């Protein structure tokens, strides 16, 4: 946990991102997209990417789901902008959970990983 940030403050940040997510909407110049669906809880996230020269130039998402899946999509789409496709393909659960800066239970891992699954599908 970063110095000066309490768990309560970060949980507040997560709720703010849920209410006003970054990159939510339609990407007009998308070159690739994919949808991830969590059959257990019904979360559905579609990720759209604008890729040029092997780099994600822009990313947006749409869909519906729980707080964790939507916040994960928001943080992930922020994080991958400017990244090489090869580096994104290497991302895993540990890196996604690190974005939250708070512990995510194993029972909620599927929610947090759903946007990454959609991103990786879009890169195929």
Steps between C-alpha positions, in 0.01 A plus 500: 500500500637839405601724785223744588220294346278311741283206404193714558628772269574248227161334537349846453708539183366164373142612561568830319636309199190283506276808490716682240717244321782607271470389137136391519327523163549422132834536326422633153839408350525151652708249307417210731240406759386207709248422771557311821211343686494362852225238502522469879380854574388639163771766458561587135783728386580597140842651439585698188858576402665728246829333412770643276855371448457237772403754767161568657435864417156519662264274694139518616255259654127458539270256668357430840620328810596525861718771650818294465457405135416856391777657707744240371401585141546870572845458656612244242404714201686793656802280563534341155494821298844537347599141578638251252270211415773253599513649852122497540486131402735426792276671758356269763282491810774635724544815289127567484454459873795733557303778327247488785759559774279304738441129553256331264354172624540189287122480467502840324798428273277411205338844518835678508646289216204523262623820328848351451342192340312729259814699420698183427218373273505832315875457442465153343 
